[in-house]
Amino acid sequence: YGGVGYAIEAAGMTAGLDAYDKVAQKKPFKFGDMMITESGKPGVKLAHVATAGADEKEQPVAVVKAIFSTLVSANGQKLQRVATPELGTGIIGNLTQEQSAQAIFNAVYEFAKANPKASIKQVSLVIFRGSLEPALKVLKDKTYMKLPANMIGGKKFNMGVWLYGMCNNGIGK
């Protein structure tokens, strides 16, 4: 596994990755699809979302759909806390940190409006690299409340970054 998958594997939650792989090999997920599995650690579940590889027009919508669906599923399981990495910002993603935060926070905002009595009490955004500033700007300016209908990923693919990132399990070390 590379990227987020590597971090999950390193945290000892390979059982969840293996469960997802079994399902996805039989029927590949479409962008925005998701499923929740046990992680292999007590009290921890993994939400697997399909956003990697989406093009610059598909990715913002895929992130919103994946996070919203994750929240619906987590609420159905009476979960109280959800953590998500920035989606679409990795070495094959095409969202800037700000765009990812806008899409994720939009999904949380829309879910909260539609489900005021949800079991979910906390949603955390995990930032692997980079700065908190883009996410804080999105929250301060409330640009998550209404996403542009034609939002296009603003991060361009960089072959050098991709090659570096693919070294040693996709984490660039």
Accessible surface in RSA format (square Angstrom, percent):
REM  Atomic radii and reference values for relative SASA: ProtOr
REM  Chains: A
REM  Algorithm: Lee & Richards
REM  Probe-radius: 1.40
REM  Slices: 20
REM RES _ NUM      All-atoms   Total-Side   Main-Chain    Non-polar    All polar
REM                ABS   REL    ABS   REL    ABS   REL    ABS   REL    ABS   REL
RES TYR A   1    98.05  45.8  51.01  29.0  47.05 122.4  59.68  44.8  38.37  47.3
RES GLY A   2    37.43  46.2   0.00   N/A  37.43  46.2  15.24  41.8  22.19  49.7
RES GLY A   3    34.47  42.5   0.00   N/A  34.47  42.5  30.34  83.3   4.14   9.3
RES VAL A   4    81.44  53.6  73.61  66.6   7.83  18.9  76.14  66.2   5.30  14.4
RES GLY A   5    14.76  18.2   0.00   N/A  14.76  18.2   9.42  25.8   5.34  12.0
RES TYR A   6    59.06  27.6  59.06  33.6   0.00   0.0  22.84  17.2  36.22  44.7
RES ALA A   7    50.88  46.8  41.49  64.0   9.39  21.4  45.64  64.3   5.24  13.9
RES ILE A   8    31.19  17.7  30.12  22.4   1.06   2.6  31.15  22.4   0.04   0.1
RES GLU A   9    66.74  38.3  58.63  44.4   8.12  19.3  16.41  31.7  50.33  41.1
RES ALA A  10    74.02  68.1  31.42  48.5  42.60  96.9  43.58  61.4  30.44  80.6
RES ALA A  11    42.78  39.3  27.90  43.1  14.88  33.8  41.02  57.8   1.76   4.7
RES GLY A  12    48.78  60.1   0.00   N/A  48.78  60.1  31.62  86.8  17.16  38.4
RES MET A  13    26.57  13.8  26.54  17.6   0.04   0.1  25.91  22.0   0.66   0.9
RES THR A  14    46.84  33.3  45.80  46.4   1.04   2.5  36.19  48.6  10.65  16.1
RES ALA A  15    57.40  52.8  42.49  65.6  14.91  33.9  48.38  68.1   9.01  23.9
RES GLY A  16     0.00   0.0   0.00   N/A   0.00   0.0   0.00   0.0   0.00   0.0
RES LEU A  17    11.75   6.5  11.75   8.4   0.00   0.0  11.75   8.2   0.00   0.0
RES ASP A  18    63.18  44.3  61.68  61.4   1.50   3.5  19.87  46.8  43.32  43.2
RES ALA A  19    38.34  35.3  31.17  48.1   7.17  16.3  36.06  50.8   2.28   6.0
RES TYR A  20    45.87  21.4  45.87  26.1   0.00   0.0  27.91  21.0  17.97  22.1
RES ASP A  21    43.35  30.4  42.65  42.4   0.71   1.7  11.17  26.3  32.19  32.1
RES LYS A  22   140.20  68.4 136.66  83.9   3.54   8.4  82.29  74.1  57.92  61.7
RES VAL A  23    66.27  43.6  63.94  57.9   2.33   5.6  65.94  57.3   0.33   0.9
RES ALA A  24    19.33  17.8  14.72  22.7   4.61  10.5  15.00  21.1   4.33  11.5
RES GLN A  25   148.90  83.3 114.99  84.0  33.91  80.7  46.03  98.0 102.87  78.0
RES LYS A  26   179.24  87.4 142.99  87.7  36.25  86.3  96.05  86.5  83.19  88.6
RES LYS A  27   151.46  73.9 149.50  91.7   1.96   4.7  96.58  86.9  54.88  58.5
RES PRO A  28   104.10  75.9  92.05  83.9  12.05  43.8  93.55  77.2  10.55  65.6
RES PHE A  29    45.89  23.0  20.33  12.6  25.56  66.5  21.59  13.1  24.30  69.6
RES LYS A  30   151.90  74.1 145.57  89.3   6.33  15.1  98.19  88.4  53.71  57.2
RES PHE A  31    79.47  39.8  65.46  40.5  14.01  36.5  65.46  39.7  14.01  40.1
RES GLY A  32     0.13   0.2   0.00   N/A   0.13   0.2   0.00   0.0   0.13   0.3
RES ASP A  33    44.18  30.9  39.86  39.7   4.32  10.2  13.10  30.8  31.07  31.0
RES MET A  34    33.15  17.2  12.45   8.2  20.70  49.3   1.53   1.3  31.62  41.9
RES MET A  35    41.25  21.4  36.74  24.3   4.50  10.7  40.62  34.5   0.62   0.8
RES ILE A  36    32.87  18.7   6.61   4.9  26.26  63.3   6.61   4.8  26.26  71.3
RES THR A  37    12.33   8.8   5.13   5.2   7.20  17.2  12.33  16.6   0.00   0.0
RES GLU A  38   112.37  64.5 105.85  80.1   6.52  15.5  61.29 118.5  51.08  41.7
RES SER A  39     0.01   0.0   0.00   0.0   0.01   0.0   0.00   0.0   0.01   0.0
RES GLY A  40    54.68  67.4   0.00   N/A  54.68  67.4  24.44  67.1  30.24  67.7
RES LYS A  41    89.17  43.5  84.65  51.9   4.53  10.8  44.05  39.6  45.13  48.1
RES PRO A  42   134.93  98.3 105.64  96.3  29.29 106.5 118.59  97.9  16.34 101.6
RES GLY A  43    89.35 110.2   0.00   N/A  89.35 110.2  44.25 121.4  45.10 101.0
RES VAL A  44    59.38  39.1  56.03  50.7   3.35   8.1  58.79  51.1   0.59   1.6
RES LYS A  45    80.31  39.2  56.07  34.4  24.24  57.7  27.38  24.6  52.93  56.4
RES LEU A  46    18.11  10.1  16.95  12.1   1.17   2.9  18.11  12.7   0.00   0.0
RES ALA A  47    46.57  42.8  17.03  26.3  29.54  67.2  17.03  24.0  29.54  78.3
RES HIS A  48    15.43   8.4  10.71   7.4   4.72  12.1   7.51   7.7   7.92   9.2
RES VAL A  49    38.72  25.5  16.63  15.1  22.09  53.2  16.63  14.4  22.09  59.9
RES ALA A  50    15.02  13.8   9.14  14.1   5.88  13.4  15.02  21.2   0.00   0.0
RES THR A  51     8.21   5.8   7.68   7.8   0.53   1.3   0.00   0.0   8.21  12.4
RES ALA A  52    70.84  65.1  49.21  75.9  21.62  49.2  52.93  74.5  17.90  47.4
RES GLY A  53    50.21  61.9   0.00   N/A  50.21  61.9  26.70  73.3  23.50  52.6
RES ALA A  54     2.93   2.7   0.00   0.0   2.93   6.7   0.00   0.0   2.93   7.8
RES ASP A  55    65.76  46.1  60.73  60.4   5.03  11.9  30.54  71.9  35.22  35.1
RES GLU A  56    69.43  39.9  69.43  52.5   0.00   0.0   9.38  18.1  60.05  49.0
RES LYS A  57   134.82  65.8 124.80  76.6  10.02  23.9  67.82  61.0  67.00  71.4
RES GLU A  58    76.64  44.0  69.48  52.6   7.16  17.0  31.27  60.5  45.37  37.0
RES GLN A  59     0.60   0.3   0.60   0.4   0.00   0.0   0.00   0.0   0.60   0.5
RES PRO A  60     3.44   2.5   3.16   2.9   0.28   1.0   3.44   2.8   0.00   0.0
RES VAL A  61   101.79  67.0  99.59  90.2   2.20   5.3 101.58  88.3   0.21   0.6
RES ALA A  62     3.76   3.5   1.07   1.6   2.69   6.1   3.33   4.7   0.43   1.1
RES VAL A  63     0.00   0.0   0.00   0.0   0.00   0.0   0.00   0.0   0.00   0.0
RES VAL A  64    32.09  21.1  32.09  29.1   0.00   0.0  32.09  27.9   0.00   0.0
RES LYS A  65    98.21  47.9  92.30  56.6   5.91  14.1  65.34  58.8  32.86  35.0
RES ALA A  66     0.00   0.0   0.00   0.0   0.00   0.0   0.00   0.0   0.00   0.0
RES ILE A  67     7.70   4.4   7.70   5.7   0.00   0.0   7.70   5.5   0.00   0.0
RES PHE A  68    65.50  32.8  65.50  40.6   0.00   0.0  65.50  39.7   0.00   0.0
RES SER A  69    35.39  29.9  30.54  40.8   4.85  11.2  14.79  31.5  20.61  28.9
RES THR A  70     6.63   4.7   6.63   6.7   0.00   0.0   6.58   8.8   0.05   0.1
RES LEU A  71     0.94   0.5   0.94   0.7   0.00   0.0   0.94   0.7   0.00   0.0
RES VAL A  72    73.47  48.3  69.10  62.6   4.38  10.5  70.08  60.9   3.40   9.2
RES SER A  73    34.72  29.3  25.21  33.6   9.52  21.9  18.90  40.2  15.82  22.2
RES ALA A  74     1.05   1.0   1.05   1.6   0.00   0.0   1.05   1.5   0.00   0.0
RES ASN A  75    32.48  22.4  32.01  30.9   0.47   1.1   0.00   0.0  32.48  31.4
RES GLY A  76    59.94  73.9   0.00   N/A  59.94  73.9  34.73  95.3  25.21  56.5
RES GLN A  77    72.37  40.5  48.06  35.1  24.31  57.9  34.68  73.8  37.69  28.6
RES LYS A  78   153.85  75.1 139.97  85.9  13.88  33.0  91.20  82.1  62.65  66.7
RES LEU A  79    47.41  26.4  45.22  32.3   2.20   5.5  47.41  33.3   0.00   0.0
RES GLN A  80   100.95  56.4  95.94  70.1   5.00  11.9  12.20  26.0  88.75  67.3
RES ARG A  81   166.29  69.8 145.97  74.4  20.32  48.4  39.07  53.4 127.22  77.1
RES VAL A  82    20.76  13.7  13.99  12.7   6.77  16.3  19.74  17.2   1.02   2.8
RES ALA A  83    70.19  64.5  41.27  63.7  28.92  65.8  41.44  58.4  28.75  76.2
RES THR A  84     8.28   5.9   7.63   7.7   0.65   1.5   5.94   8.0   2.34   3.5
RES PRO A  85    39.97  29.1  39.97  36.4   0.00   0.0  39.97  33.0   0.00   0.0
RES GLU A  86    21.33  12.2  10.04   7.6  11.29  26.9   2.93   5.7  18.40  15.0
RES LEU A  87    17.55   9.8  16.49  11.8   1.06   2.7  17.55  12.3   0.00   0.0
RES GLY A  88    10.69  13.2   0.00   N/A  10.69  13.2   3.42   9.4   7.27  16.3
RES THR A  89    30.08  21.4  16.69  16.9  13.39  31.9   5.99   8.0  24.09  36.4
RES GLY A  90    35.38  43.6   0.00   N/A  35.38  43.6  30.34  83.3   5.04  11.3
RES ILE A  91    32.85  18.7  24.79  18.5   8.06  19.4  26.26  18.9   6.59  17.9
RES ILE A  92    82.97  47.2  70.54  52.6  12.43  30.0  70.71  50.9  12.26  33.3
RES GLY A  93     5.45   6.7   0.00   N/A   5.45   6.7   2.50   6.9   2.95   6.6
RES ASN A  94    20.47  14.1  20.47  19.8   0.00   0.0  10.66  25.7   9.80   9.5
RES LEU A  95     0.03   0.0   0.00   0.0   0.03   0.1   0.00   0.0   0.03   0.1
RES THR A  96    51.32  36.5  47.35  48.0   3.97   9.5  48.40  65.0   2.92   4.4
RES GLN A  97    40.72  22.8  35.67  26.1   5.05  12.0  19.18  40.8  21.53  16.3
RES GLU A  98    54.16  31.1  53.38  40.4   0.78   1.9  12.69  24.5  41.47  33.9
RES GLN A  99    28.46  15.9  28.39  20.8   0.06   0.1   9.78  20.8  18.68  14.2
RES SER A 100     0.00   0.0   0.00   0.0   0.00   0.0   0.00   0.0   0.00   0.0
RES ALA A 101     0.16   0.2   0.16   0.3   0.00   0.0   0.16   0.2   0.00   0.0
RES GLN A 102    20.64  11.5  20.64  15.1   0.00   0.0   0.00   0.0  20.64  15.7
RES ALA A 103     0.00   0.0   0.00   0.0   0.00   0.0   0.00   0.0   0.00   0.0
RES ILE A 104     0.66   0.4   0.66   0.5   0.00   0.0   0.66   0.5   0.00   0.0
RES PHE A 105    28.56  14.3  26.66  16.5   1.91   5.0  26.85  16.3   1.71   4.9
RES ASN A 106    13.52   9.3  13.52  13.1   0.00   0.0   0.00   0.0  13.52  13.1
RES ALA A 107     0.10   0.1   0.00   0.0   0.10   0.2   0.10   0.1   0.00   0.0
RES VAL A 108    37.03  24.4  37.03  33.5   0.00   0.0  37.03  32.2   0.00   0.0
RES TYR A 109    54.19  25.3  48.99  27.9   5.19  13.5  35.13  26.4  19.05  23.5
RES GLU A 110    58.93  33.8  57.03  43.1   1.89   4.5  23.26  45.0  35.67  29.1
RES PHE A 111     9.07   4.5   9.07   5.6   0.00   0.0   9.07   5.5   0.00   0.0
RES ALA A 112    54.74  50.3  46.01  71.0   8.73  19.9  49.73  70.0   5.01  13.3
RES LYS A 113   121.38  59.2  92.52  56.8  28.86  68.7  65.13  58.6  56.25  59.9
RES ALA A 114    70.24  64.6  35.53  54.8  34.71  79.0  46.78  65.9  23.46  62.1
RES ASN A 115    44.16  30.5  36.76  35.5   7.40  17.8   7.03  16.9  37.14  35.9
RES PRO A 116   114.61  83.5  78.06  71.2  36.56 132.9  84.55  69.8  30.07 186.9
RES LYS A 117   196.87  96.0 164.12 100.7  32.75  78.0 115.89 104.3  80.98  86.3
RES ALA A 118    12.36  11.4   5.73   8.8   6.63  15.1   8.30  11.7   4.06  10.8
RES SER A 119    22.49  19.0  12.85  17.1   9.65  22.2  20.32  43.3   2.18   3.0
RES ILE A 120    22.79  13.0   6.11   4.6  16.68  40.2   6.11   4.4  16.68  45.3
RES LYS A 121   154.58  75.4 117.52  72.1  37.06  88.2  90.05  81.1  64.53  68.7
RES GLN A 122    91.47  51.2  84.98  62.1   6.49  15.5  30.45  64.8  61.03  46.3
RES VAL A 123    49.17  32.4  17.84  16.2  31.32  75.5  17.84  15.5  31.32  85.0
RES SER A 124    38.04  32.1  32.54  43.4   5.49  12.7  25.51  54.3  12.53  17.6
RES LEU A 125    39.02  21.7  12.15   8.7  26.87  67.5  12.17   8.5  26.85  72.3
RES VAL A 126    76.54  50.4  72.71  65.8   3.83   9.2  76.20  66.2   0.34   0.9
RES ILE A 127    37.33  21.2   8.42   6.3  28.91  69.7   8.42   6.1  28.91  78.5
RES PHE A 128   139.08  69.6 109.80  68.0  29.28  76.2 114.56  69.5  24.52  70.2
RES ARG A 129   122.20  51.3 110.45  56.3  11.75  28.0  71.87  98.2  50.33  30.5
RES GLY A 130    68.71  84.7   0.00   N/A  68.71  84.7  29.62  81.3  39.09  87.5
RES SER A 131    48.18  40.7  40.80  54.5   7.38  17.0  40.72  86.7   7.47  10.5
RES LEU A 132   110.96  61.8 106.68  76.3   4.29  10.8 106.68  74.9   4.29  11.5
RES GLU A 133   116.35  66.8 114.86  86.9   1.48   3.5  50.58  97.8  65.77  53.7
RES PRO A 134    28.38  20.7  24.81  22.6   3.57  13.0  28.29  23.4   0.09   0.6
RES ALA A 135     7.96   7.3   7.21  11.1   0.75   1.7   7.21  10.1   0.75   2.0
RES LEU A 136    89.18  49.7  86.21  61.7   2.97   7.5  86.57  60.8   2.62   7.0
RES LYS A 137   103.07  50.3  97.99  60.1   5.08  12.1  76.65  69.0  26.42  28.1
RES VAL A 138     0.46   0.3   0.00   0.0   0.46   1.1   0.46   0.4   0.00   0.0
RES LEU A 139    82.93  46.2  75.52  54.0   7.41  18.6  75.52  53.0   7.41  19.9
RES LYS A 140   170.68  83.3 140.83  86.4  29.86  71.1 103.72  93.4  66.96  71.3
RES ASP A 141    65.42  45.8  37.62  37.4  27.80  65.7  18.56  43.7  46.86  46.7
RES LYS A 142   119.12  58.1 111.53  68.4   7.59  18.1  55.22  49.7  63.90  68.1
RES THR A 143    47.51  33.8  38.07  38.6   9.44  22.5  45.63  61.3   1.88   2.8
RES TYR A 144    32.58  15.2  32.58  18.5   0.00   0.0   6.13   4.6  26.45  32.6
RES MET A 145    76.45  39.6  66.72  44.2   9.73  23.2  57.76  49.1  18.69  24.8
RES LYS A 146   177.59  86.6 158.62  97.3  18.97  45.2 111.54 100.4  66.05  70.4
RES LEU A 147    33.85  18.9  20.44  14.6  13.41  33.7  20.46  14.4  13.39  36.0
RES PRO A 148    70.28  51.2  52.94  48.3  17.35  63.1  65.26  53.9   5.03  31.2
RES ALA A 149   114.82 105.6  68.14 105.2  46.67 106.2  79.61 112.1  35.20  93.3
RES ASN A 150   119.75  82.6 105.24 101.7  14.51  34.9  41.26  99.3  78.48  75.9
RES MET A 151    23.09  12.0  10.89   7.2  12.20  29.0  15.95  13.6   7.14   9.5
RES ILE A 152    81.47  46.4  70.07  52.2  11.41  27.5  70.07  50.5  11.41  31.0
RES GLY A 153     1.89   2.3   0.00   N/A   1.89   2.3   0.00   0.0   1.89   4.2
RES GLY A 154    41.88  51.7   0.00   N/A  41.88  51.7  21.11  57.9  20.77  46.5
RES LYS A 155    60.00  29.3  54.16  33.2   5.83  13.9  56.11  50.5   3.88   4.1
RES LYS A 156   154.52  75.4 139.81  85.8  14.70  35.0 106.23  95.6  48.29  51.4
RES PHE A 157   112.98  56.5  82.55  51.1  30.42  79.2  84.43  51.2  28.55  81.7
RES ASN A 158    80.46  55.5  72.06  69.6   8.40  20.2  18.54  44.6  61.92  59.9
RES MET A 159   110.82  57.4 105.39  69.7   5.43  12.9 103.62  88.1   7.20   9.5
RES GLY A 160    44.50  54.9   0.00   N/A  44.50  54.9  34.67  95.1   9.83  22.0
RES VAL A 161    78.04  51.4  74.49  67.4   3.56   8.6  77.11  67.0   0.93   2.5
RES TRP A 162    76.04  30.5  76.01  36.8   0.03   0.1  68.36  36.5   7.68  12.5
RES LEU A 163    98.20  54.7  93.88  67.2   4.32  10.9  94.16  66.1   4.04  10.9
RES TYR A 164   149.37  69.7 144.61  82.3   4.76  12.4 111.96  84.1  37.41  46.1
RES GLY A 165     3.47   4.3   0.00   N/A   3.47   4.3   3.47   9.5   0.00   0.0
RES MET A 166    95.71  49.6  78.72  52.1  16.99  40.5  72.35  61.5  23.36  30.9
RES CYS A 167    66.13  50.0  57.70  64.3   8.43  19.8  22.43  56.8  43.70  47.1
RES ASN A 168    84.69  58.4  62.19  60.1  22.49  54.2  24.06  57.9  60.63  58.6
RES ASN A 169    71.95  49.6  55.33  53.5  16.63  40.0   9.54  23.0  62.41  60.3
RES GLY A 170     6.51   8.0   0.00   N/A   6.51   8.0   1.71   4.7   4.80  10.8
RES ILE A 171    30.32  17.3  18.79  14.0  11.53  27.8  18.82  13.5  11.51  31.2
RES GLY A 172     6.15   7.6   0.00   N/A   6.15   7.6   1.59   4.4   4.56  10.2
RES LYS A 173   173.96  84.9 135.03  82.9  38.93  92.7 113.85 102.5  60.11  64.0
END  Absolute sums over single chains surface
CHAIN  1 A    10092.0       7933.9       2158.1       6305.7       3786.3
END  Absolute sums over all chains
TOTAL         10092.0       7933.9       2158.1       6305.7       3786.3
